[in-house]
Amino acid sequence: MNNIRIKSILNSKDPVPSKLADESYLDFVETFRDIAGYRNYPLVAQQADKKISNELGKIDHKTPIKEIKKIINKIPFAATWQRFMRSHQEMMWRRTRESFSPLKDKILSLMEEAANSPNSKLTIDKDFKVPEYAREEIHLQPGGYTDDPLGGIVYHYGTKVFYAGTNDNDEVHAEICETLTLPKDQKINNVLDIGCSIGQATILLKDKFPDAKVIGLDVGEPLLKYANWRAMKLKKDVYFKQGLSEDTKFNDNSFDIVLSYILFHEIPVEVIKKTVDEIYRIVRPGGTFCIYEFPSASEKMPASQRWMIDYDSINNCEPYSPGFVYLDFKEVLTNAGFILEPGPKNSNMFLQTITAIKPK
Ligand SMILES: C[S@@+](CC[C@H](N)C(=O)[O-])C[C@H]1O[C@@H](n2cnc3c(N)ncnc32)[C@H](O)[C@@H]1O
């Protein structure tokens, strides 16, 4: 346990790597991601779209992705960007996991203690069976969302690096919770954060609606145990439940607001459709279903964005994202019965936002 900063996980609101050397390594990866990944992307996209236009003329979102890839992958800057995106992600997960591993027993016992405390509002179903599709190692995280007991803390620090300094204090989640569309009658007693991961938005929803019952639902037990531990440390009175978005077991018309932040591009198309029907069932008439999600393909989607999403799906293990992007998601929502409104503006220009309202 030499040099292990055990205090870093005990009372702090957010995890800190167990060694100073890990923290500085991961700081480097985070800055590298920001500069080489995020800031270079618009330049890669510019070159890519120019080359596509020169070689293929006018194209649309139905032009086969194979043709687009053949051309863009030949641009040295684009190939370098791809290599960088893959490698830095692997560096990040490896070092994050290694950093928390010496504290594994301590972290697991603290999460268990929180889960078993009389104040805990976490429900884990002992007979719950994780569907195979949910066990993919999404974003290359070892063990994915469901199979690594340390998955919650590793996800938290890993996504801190992913957000490259923009979410160190849950600012991304705060913007979503501040701007989401409320039911017109403003009656808000029950709120659901579906696919809540480690409950960052769940907690902020409780801050926004202190008198409401706020529940976070997710398939991943390690994420929920961590979410519950963190919420209890922060003294936030929120509920967490293990379950499936497509079969939540909640009663009809139970929720005034359901929030879904980047869940749909991570589930297969048949599960997307079932989830939309399920949410229609559990939202009450007049309630809002607030969606923040990957973009849907349209004629306006540049070839570079299609190339990037395709790359990400293969090299960042997002096997279901193309299924979502090329699905007519708005049609799925209206077929379920929702009435759609444009969602609020969000500072992440990549995301689409939709407010789906269950008619009275
Ligand atoms: C990208 S994360 C969502 C991020 C999260 N909403 C937030 O506020 O940061 C996707 C989440 O959906 C969960 N998930 C995937 N399939 C699910 C399903 N069928 N039912 C419930 N949760 C699911 C995963 O475990 C993961 O935590």
The ligand as an ORCA input file, in Angstrom:
! r2SCAN-3c Opt
* xyz 0 1
  C     -23.933      6.326    -21.394
  S     -24.597      5.679    -19.969
  C     -25.789      6.921    -19.517
  C     -25.212      8.090    -18.814
  C     -26.055      8.616    -17.687
  N     -27.450      8.783    -18.064
  C     -25.513      9.894    -17.110
  O     -26.307     10.684    -16.561
  O     -24.296     10.151    -17.166
  C     -25.765      4.421    -20.443
  C     -26.300      3.710    -19.229
  O     -27.421      2.931    -19.613
  C     -27.405      1.737    -18.880
  N     -28.216      0.744    -19.603
  C     -27.922      0.106    -20.759
  N     -28.958     -0.682    -21.125
  C     -29.918     -0.515    -20.186
  C     -31.227     -1.052    -20.005
  N     -31.762     -1.885    -20.876
  N     -31.929     -0.675    -18.924
  C     -31.402      0.185    -18.017
  N     -30.181      0.716    -18.136
  C     -29.444      0.385    -19.215
  C     -25.945      1.391    -18.728
  O     -25.698      0.530    -17.656
  C     -25.324      2.780    -18.553
  O     -25.223      3.127    -17.212
*
